[in-house]
Amino acid sequence: MIPFISEIIESISISGRVFFDIFSGTTQVAQHFKKMGYHIISNDNLYFSYLLQRTYIENNVVPLFLRLVPWLREKGTYDDSKTGAQNVIDFLNAADAIKGYVFENYARDGKYHRMYFSNENAQKIDGILSLIELWQQNDLISEMEENILKTALIEAIPFVSNISGTYGAYLKHWDERAFKPLTLTVPQFILSTKQHYCFQKDANELIRDFDTDILYLDPPYNTRQYISNYHVLETTARNDRAELKGKTGLRKDDYLYKSKFSQEKYCVEALEDLIMSARAKYILMSYNSEGIIPEREIERIFKKKGKNYNKFEQSYRRFKSHSRGKTKGAVTEYIYFVETPGAKYYLVELEEQQEQLSRVRDQLPLFELARSRKFRIDHTESGIYDIRNKLNNLTGKEWVYRTNSVEILDNDYDEARLLEFMAEILETKYSTKGKESFSHVLRARNPAPKPPQLMKRLIDFF
């Protein structure tokens, strides 16, 4: 699928620097475009996907496990010829077997006799989770390092699972791979100097928060909820010892993670809301011929959103399971495309703005300057690097309009007053509307006319 997406982007000359993968899943698409040099925003509503996102997208370095290495040395297991990450993974692979939550709920001889894992592998998973939890509780690993270790576990589990493809049900007879020993490997980290953002949120809510160049959608396409298909990975990733239900051991709280895209009653409405709320120059959506959203509705929504609508397709054969075994069925994969008016912005180096920022940057809790050397200057909408995201989404011109009654400030005393005034703006503790808005507070506090000196400072700053 990734070559198909890349081919389309190249063929229609899509340009940009920010790629938003809002249904990230296993993160394969986001990983590819991170390697291509994009700033990545990724998201999924399942926690196991969020762990993968943090490991491969947000994380840009090889973890050193600096706090854990001395502990491993005390155990006499550290090998100086290997990296810290490899030493940690080796230690987890040698973890003692424990009859814990995973064994009781997902193993053949556990309390519920579910055949997702062999007894040995289920106990191994419990042992690994116990070690990771121990290290986390004793502050021997950072949150990111914990996520990385859980990612290694989550990626190893499918290779020893007794399933036909998803965790919607386990096989009644043992597949030979279920008896292979569980073996973790070090994740293949993607090094990058760019900042990337990862989320575990509802896509229709998150879409309203960011501007992007390329928005890529890969929504659920059938009525089978993802939480039902991947509940074992989700529960293992969370390690929350959730209460389960039924023969297959679904989470009792699975209703919290159900997607409207998998419900025939709501899927069209959900897609339209997502597309119409998007602030992206280009939108691409993967879907296939087995999807529950009618093609005519997809076309209508995309044409409503923008221009140059197009549909690309690629056929392949996929195995389908039924009572008589597996057969190959033809499936057509579609990518729908539309170009939108989009936000007009450009990226500038932070150094270019030093003159405007230098007077207040050391005195005000502006924003986390050290995290990125770039931010977005956008004259129509706020963006991911836009300073206005911390300033109630107002441009300099809009601030002039709203701050129309402020006292004239002068000399050192008044310079301090200006800094105090600016701090209140930057803290964004006021509403942008109604009687609680900042403009109302200013008019009540400072009934004097607009001072041109202050207005000039504000305009220069913003």
C-alpha positions as CSV (number, residue, x, y, z in Angstrom):
1,M,0.0,0.0,0.0
2,I,2.8,2.4,0.8
3,P,4.3,2.3,-2.7
4,F,0.8,3.0,-4.1
5,I,0.5,6.1,-1.9
6,S,4.0,7.3,-2.7
7,E,3.4,6.8,-6.4
8,I,0.2,8.9,-6.2
9,I,1.9,11.7,-4.3
10,E,4.7,11.8,-6.8
11,S,2.4,11.6,-9.9
12,I,0.2,14.6,-8.9
13,S,3.2,16.6,-7.6
14,I,1.9,17.0,-4.0
15,S,4.3,19.1,-2.0
16,G,4.6,20.0,1.6
17,R,6.5,19.3,4.9
18,V,3.8,18.2,7.3
19,F,2.2,14.7,7.0
20,F,-0.8,13.9,9.2
21,D,-1.6,10.2,9.6
22,I,-4.8,10.3,11.6
23,F,-5.6,6.6,11.7
24,S,-2.0,5.4,12.3
25,G,-2.6,1.8,13.3
26,T,0.7,0.0,13.0
27,T,2.4,3.3,12.0
28,Q,3.9,1.9,8.8
29,V,2.7,4.8,6.7
30,A,3.8,7.4,9.2
31,Q,7.2,5.6,9.5
32,H,7.7,5.8,5.7
33,F,7.0,9.5,5.5
34,K,9.2,10.2,8.5
35,K,12.0,8.6,6.7
36,M,11.2,10.8,3.7
37,G,11.9,13.9,5.8
38,Y,8.4,15.0,6.7
39,H,7.2,16.5,10.0
40,I,4.8,13.8,11.2
41,I,1.6,14.1,13.2
42,S,0.1,10.6,14.0
43,N,-2.9,9.4,15.9
44,D,-5.0,6.4,16.8
45,N,-7.6,5.8,19.4
46,L,-6.0,2.5,20.6
47,Y,-3.2,2.5,23.1
48,F,-1.1,-0.2,21.6
49,S,-0.9,2.0,18.4
50,Y,0.1,5.0,20.6
51,L,3.0,3.0,22.0
52,L,4.2,2.2,18.4
53,Q,3.8,5.9,17.5
54,R,5.9,7.1,20.3
55,T,8.6,4.5,19.6
56,Y,8.9,5.1,15.8
57,I,7.5,8.6,15.3
58,E,8.0,10.8,18.3
59,N,11.2,9.2,19.4
60,N,14.2,10.3,17.2
61,V,17.1,8.6,19.0
62,V,18.5,5.3,20.1
63,P,17.6,5.0,23.8
64,L,20.5,4.6,26.2
65,F,18.7,3.3,29.3
66,L,21.1,5.2,31.5
67,R,19.3,4.6,34.7
68,L,18.8,0.9,34.0
69,V,22.3,0.0,32.9
70,P,23.8,0.1,36.4
71,W,21.1,-2.2,37.6
72,L,21.9,-4.6,34.9
73,R,25.6,-4.5,35.7
74,E,24.8,-5.3,39.3
75,K,22.9,-8.4,38.1
76,G,26.1,-9.4,36.2
77,T,24.3,-9.6,32.9
78,Y,25.5,-6.6,31.0
79,D,27.6,-7.2,27.9
80,D,29.8,-4.2,26.9
81,S,30.0,-5.4,23.4
82,K,26.3,-4.7,22.9
83,T,24.2,-1.5,23.0
84,G,22.3,-0.6,26.1
85,A,19.0,-1.3,24.3
86,Q,20.2,-4.8,23.2
87,N,21.2,-5.6,26.7
88,V,17.8,-4.7,28.0
89,I,16.0,-6.7,25.4
90,D,18.3,-9.7,26.1
91,F,17.4,-9.4,29.8
92,L,13.7,-9.4,29.0
93,N,14.0,-12.4,26.8
94,A,15.5,-14.3,29.7
95,A,12.7,-13.2,32.1
96,D,11.3,-15.8,34.5
97,A,8.0,-17.3,33.6
98,I,5.1,-16.1,35.8
99,K,1.5,-17.4,36.0
100,G,-0.1,-14.0,35.9
101,Y,-3.0,-12.2,34.2
102,V,-2.0,-13.1,30.6
103,F,-1.7,-16.8,31.5
104,E,-5.0,-16.9,33.4
105,N,-6.9,-15.1,30.6
106,Y,-5.3,-16.1,27.3
107,A,-3.6,-19.5,27.8
108,R,-4.8,-23.0,27.3
109,D,-4.4,-24.0,30.9
110,G,-5.4,-20.7,32.4
111,K,-8.6,-20.1,34.3
112,Y,-10.7,-19.5,31.1
113,H,-8.9,-22.0,28.8
114,R,-8.6,-19.5,25.9
115,M,-6.1,-20.7,23.3
116,Y,-4.5,-17.4,22.2
117,F,-1.1,-18.5,23.6
118,S,0.8,-21.6,24.6
119,N,1.2,-21.9,28.4
120,E,4.9,-21.1,28.1
121,N,4.5,-18.0,26.0
122,A,1.7,-16.6,28.1
123,Q,3.8,-17.0,31.3
124,K,6.8,-15.4,29.4
125,I,4.6,-12.4,28.6
126,D,3.6,-12.1,32.2
127,G,7.2,-12.2,33.3
128,I,8.3,-9.5,30.8
129,L,5.4,-7.2,31.8
130,S,6.3,-7.7,35.5
131,L,9.9,-6.6,34.8
132,I,8.9,-3.6,32.9
133,E,6.5,-2.6,35.6
134,L,9.2,-3.1,38.3
135,W,11.6,-0.9,36.4
136,Q,9.0,1.8,35.9
137,Q,7.9,1.8,39.5
138,N,11.5,2.1,40.7
139,D,12.3,5.0,38.2
140,L,14.8,2.9,36.4
141,I,13.3,3.7,33.0
142,S,11.8,6.8,31.5
143,E,8.3,6.9,30.1
144,M,9.6,6.8,26.6
145,E,11.8,3.8,27.4
146,E,8.8,2.0,28.9
147,N,6.9,2.6,25.7
148,I,9.8,1.3,23.6
149,L,10.0,-1.9,25.7
150,K,6.3,-2.5,25.4
151,T,6.5,-1.9,21.7
152,A,9.1,-4.7,21.4
153,L,6.7,-7.0,23.3
154,I,3.7,-6.0,21.2
155,E,5.5,-6.6,18.0
156,A,6.7,-10.0,19.1
157,I,3.3,-11.3,20.3
158,P,1.7,-11.9,16.8
159,F,4.5,-14.3,15.9
160,V,3.4,-16.7,18.6
161,S,-0.4,-16.1,18.6
162,N,-2.8,-18.9,17.8
163,I,-5.0,-16.8,15.5
164,S,-5.9,-16.6,11.8
165,G,-5.1,-12.9,11.4
166,T,-6.8,-10.9,14.1
167,Y,-7.7,-11.5,17.8
168,G,-11.4,-11.6,17.1
169,A,-11.2,-15.3,17.9
170,Y,-8.5,-17.9,18.6
171,L,-8.1,-21.1,16.6
172,K,-9.7,-24.3,17.9
173,H,-6.6,-26.2,17.0
174,W,-3.0,-25.2,17.5
175,D,-1.1,-23.5,14.8
176,E,2.6,-24.5,14.9
177,R,3.8,-20.9,15.3
178,A,2.1,-20.8,18.7
179,F,4.8,-23.1,20.0
180,K,7.7,-21.0,18.9
181,P,9.3,-19.3,21.9
182,L,8.4,-15.6,22.3
183,T,11.5,-13.5,21.3
184,L,11.7,-9.8,21.5
185,T,14.0,-7.7,19.2
186,V,15.2,-4.2,19.4
187,P,12.9,-1.8,17.5
188,Q,14.4,-0.3,14.3
189,F,14.5,3.4,15.4
190,I,14.1,6.2,12.9
191,L,16.6,8.9,13.6
192,S,15.4,12.4,12.8
193,T,16.2,16.1,13.7
194,K,12.6,17.1,13.2
195,Q,9.9,17.2,15.9
196,H,7.0,14.9,15.5
197,Y,3.7,14.6,17.4
198,C,1.7,11.6,18.5
199,F,-1.7,11.3,19.9
200,Q,-4.3,8.8,21.2
201,K,-7.5,10.7,20.5
202,D,-10.7,10.5,18.5
203,A,-9.9,11.5,15.0
204,N,-12.9,13.8,14.6
205,E,-11.8,15.8,17.6
206,L,-8.1,16.0,16.8
207,I,-8.6,17.0,13.2
208,R,-9.7,20.5,14.4
209,D,-6.4,21.1,16.2
210,F,-3.9,21.2,13.4
211,D,-3.0,22.5,10.0
212,T,-1.1,20.2,7.7
213,D,0.1,19.8,4.2
214,I,-0.9,16.2,3.6
215,L,-3.7,14.6,5.5
216,Y,-3.8,10.8,5.1
217,L,-6.9,8.8,6.2
218,D,-7.1,5.1,6.6
219,P,-10.3,4.7,8.5
220,P,-12.0,1.4,9.5
221,Y,-13.9,0.1,6.5
222,N,-16.1,-2.7,7.8
223,T,-18.4,-3.3,10.8
224,R,-15.8,-5.2,12.8
225,Q,-14.5,-2.8,15.5
226,Y,-10.7,-2.5,15.7
227,I,-10.9,-2.9,19.5
228,S,-12.4,-6.4,18.9
229,N,-9.8,-7.4,16.4
230,Y,-6.8,-6.3,18.5
231,H,-8.1,-6.5,22.1
232,V,-5.4,-8.9,23.3
233,L,-2.6,-6.4,22.1
234,E,-4.5,-3.5,23.6
235,T,-4.9,-5.2,27.0
236,T,-1.3,-6.3,27.0
237,A,-0.1,-2.9,26.1
238,R,-2.2,-1.2,28.8
239,N,-1.3,-3.9,31.4
240,D,-4.3,-2.7,33.3
241,R,-5.6,-6.2,34.1
242,A,-9.0,-5.3,32.7
243,E,-12.1,-7.3,33.3
244,L,-12.9,-9.4,30.3
245,K,-16.1,-11.0,28.9
246,G,-17.3,-13.8,26.8
247,K,-15.6,-16.8,25.3
248,T,-13.0,-14.8,23.4
249,G,-12.2,-12.5,26.3
250,L,-13.1,-9.1,24.9
251,R,-12.6,-6.1,27.2
252,K,-15.8,-5.1,29.1
253,D,-15.0,-1.5,28.4
254,D,-14.6,-2.0,24.6
255,Y,-17.5,0.4,24.0
256,L,-15.2,3.2,24.9
257,Y,-13.1,2.6,21.8
258,K,-15.7,1.9,19.2
259,S,-15.5,3.9,16.0
260,K,-18.4,5.5,14.1
261,F,-16.6,4.6,10.9
262,S,-17.5,0.9,11.6
263,Q,-21.2,1.6,12.1
264,E,-23.3,1.8,9.0
265,K,-25.7,4.2,10.7
266,Y,-23.0,6.8,11.4
267,C,-20.1,6.2,9.0
268,V,-21.1,8.7,6.3
269,E,-21.7,11.4,8.9
270,A,-18.4,10.7,10.6
271,L,-16.5,10.9,7.3
272,E,-18.2,14.1,6.3
273,D,-17.5,15.7,9.7
274,L,-13.8,14.7,9.5
275,I,-13.3,15.9,5.9
276,M,-15.1,19.2,6.3
277,S,-13.2,19.9,9.6
278,A,-9.8,19.2,8.1
279,R,-7.3,22.0,7.6
280,A,-5.1,20.4,5.0
281,K,-3.8,21.3,1.5
282,Y,-4.2,17.8,0.3
283,I,-6.4,15.0,1.5
284,L,-5.8,11.3,0.6
285,M,-8.0,8.5,1.9
286,S,-7.4,4.7,1.6
287,Y,-10.6,2.6,1.3
288,N,-11.5,-0.6,-0.5
289,S,-14.3,-2.3,-2.4
290,E,-15.5,-4.0,0.8
291,G,-16.0,-0.7,2.7
292,I,-19.4,0.2,4.1
293,I,-19.3,3.9,3.0
294,P,-20.9,4.1,-0.4
295,E,-18.6,5.4,-3.1
296,R,-21.1,8.0,-4.2
297,E,-21.0,9.5,-0.7
298,I,-17.2,9.6,-0.6
299,E,-17.2,11.4,-4.0
300,R,-19.8,13.9,-2.8
301,I,-17.9,14.7,0.4
302,F,-14.6,15.1,-1.3
303,K,-15.9,17.3,-4.1
304,K,-17.7,19.4,-1.5
305,K,-14.4,19.9,0.3
306,G,-12.2,21.0,-2.5
307,K,-11.0,20.8,-6.1
308,N,-9.2,18.4,-8.4
309,Y,-11.0,15.3,-7.0
310,N,-9.6,12.0,-8.2
311,K,-9.9,8.3,-7.4
312,F,-7.0,5.9,-7.9
313,E,-7.4,2.2,-7.7
314,Q,-5.3,-1.0,-7.4
315,S,-6.5,-4.5,-7.4
316,Y,-5.1,-7.4,-5.4
317,R,-6.2,-10.8,-4.1
318,R,-6.7,-11.4,-0.5
319,F,-7.3,-14.6,1.5
320,K,-10.7,-15.0,3.0
321,S,-11.6,-17.5,5.6
322,H,-14.9,-19.5,5.7
323,S,-16.1,-22.9,6.9
324,R,-14.5,-24.8,4.0
325,G,-11.1,-23.2,4.4
326,K,-9.4,-20.3,2.8
327,T,-10.0,-18.9,-0.7
328,K,-8.6,-16.0,-2.6
329,G,-11.0,-13.1,-3.3
330,A,-10.4,-10.0,-5.5
331,V,-10.3,-6.7,-3.6
332,T,-9.8,-3.3,-5.1
333,E,-8.0,-0.7,-3.0
334,Y,-8.9,2.9,-3.6
335,I,-7.2,6.1,-2.8
336,Y,-9.4,9.2,-3.0
337,F,-7.8,12.6,-3.4
338,V,-8.8,16.2,-3.2
339,E,-6.9,19.5,-3.1
340,T,-8.3,22.2,-0.8
341,P,-7.7,25.9,-0.6
342,G,-5.8,25.2,2.6
343,A,-4.0,27.5,5.0
344,K,-1.3,29.7,3.5
345,Y,1.8,29.5,5.6
346,Y,5.6,29.1,5.4
347,L,8.2,27.9,7.8
348,V,10.8,30.3,9.1
349,E,13.9,29.7,11.2
350,L,13.5,30.8,14.7
351,E,16.7,32.9,14.5
352,E,14.9,35.2,12.0
353,Q,12.5,36.2,14.7
354,Q,15.1,36.8,17.5
355,E,14.9,40.6,17.2
356,Q,11.2,40.6,17.9
357,L,11.3,37.9,20.7
358,S,14.5,38.9,22.5
359,R,13.0,41.6,24.7
360,V,10.6,39.2,26.4
361,R,11.6,35.6,25.7
362,D,13.7,35.4,28.9
363,Q,11.0,36.9,31.1
364,L,7.9,35.3,29.8
365,P,6.7,31.6,29.8
366,L,6.3,31.9,26.0
367,F,6.4,28.4,24.8
368,E,8.9,25.5,24.7
369,L,11.4,27.2,22.4
370,A,14.0,24.5,23.0
371,R,11.9,21.8,21.5
372,S,11.9,23.1,18.0
373,R,14.0,25.5,16.0
374,K,11.1,26.3,13.7
375,F,7.6,27.6,14.0
376,R,4.9,28.5,11.6
377,I,3.9,31.9,10.4
378,D,0.4,31.6,9.0
379,H,-1.7,34.5,7.8
380,T,-5.1,32.7,7.7
381,E,-5.1,29.8,10.2
382,S,-3.2,28.7,13.2
383,G,-0.8,25.8,12.7
384,I,1.2,23.3,14.6
385,Y,4.3,25.6,14.8
386,D,2.3,28.8,15.0
387,I,3.0,31.0,17.9
388,R,-0.7,32.0,17.9
389,N,-1.6,28.6,19.2
390,K,-0.5,29.9,22.6
391,L,-2.2,33.3,22.0
392,N,-5.9,32.5,21.5
393,N,-5.5,32.1,17.8
394,L,-5.2,35.8,17.1
395,T,-3.0,37.6,14.6
396,G,-1.3,40.9,15.4
397,K,-3.9,42.8,13.5
398,E,-6.6,41.1,15.5
399,W,-4.9,41.9,18.8
400,V,-4.9,45.6,17.7
401,Y,-8.6,45.4,17.2
402,R,-9.3,43.6,20.5
403,T,-6.9,45.7,22.7
404,N,-8.4,49.0,21.9
405,S,-8.2,50.6,25.4
406,V,-4.9,50.4,27.1
407,E,-2.9,53.0,29.1
408,I,0.2,54.6,27.6
409,L,3.3,52.9,29.1
410,D,6.6,54.6,29.5
411,N,10.1,54.2,31.0
412,D,11.3,51.2,33.1
413,Y,8.2,51.1,35.3
414,D,6.0,51.0,32.3
415,E,8.2,48.4,30.6
416,A,7.5,46.1,33.6
417,R,3.8,46.9,33.1
418,L,4.2,45.9,29.5
419,L,5.8,42.6,30.4
420,E,3.0,41.9,32.9
421,F,0.5,42.7,30.2
422,M,2.2,40.5,27.7
423,A,2.4,37.6,30.2
424,E,-1.3,37.7,30.7
425,I,-1.8,37.5,27.0
426,L,0.6,34.6,26.6
427,E,-0.9,32.6,29.5
428,T,-4.2,32.7,27.5
429,K,-6.2,32.4,30.7
430,Y,-9.1,34.5,29.2
431,S,-11.8,33.4,26.8
432,T,-11.8,34.9,23.3
433,K,-15.5,35.5,23.4
434,G,-18.2,37.2,25.5
435,K,-17.9,39.1,28.8
436,E,-15.0,36.8,30.0
437,S,-12.8,37.8,27.0
438,F,-9.5,39.5,27.3
439,S,-10.7,42.6,25.5
440,H,-13.5,43.1,28.1
441,V,-11.0,42.8,30.9
442,L,-8.7,45.4,29.3
443,R,-11.5,47.9,28.7
444,A,-12.6,47.6,32.3
445,R,-9.1,47.9,33.7
446,N,-7.7,50.5,31.2
447,P,-10.3,53.0,29.9
448,A,-7.7,55.2,28.2
449,P,-7.4,55.6,24.4
450,K,-5.1,53.3,22.4
451,P,-1.5,54.3,22.8
452,P,0.4,54.1,19.5
453,Q,3.6,53.1,21.2
454,L,2.1,50.0,22.7
455,M,0.3,49.1,19.5
456,K,3.6,49.4,17.6
457,R,5.2,47.0,20.1
458,L,2.4,44.5,19.8
459,I,2.4,44.6,16.0
460,D,6.2,44.2,16.0
461,F,6.0,41.3,18.4
462,F,3.4,39.4,16.6
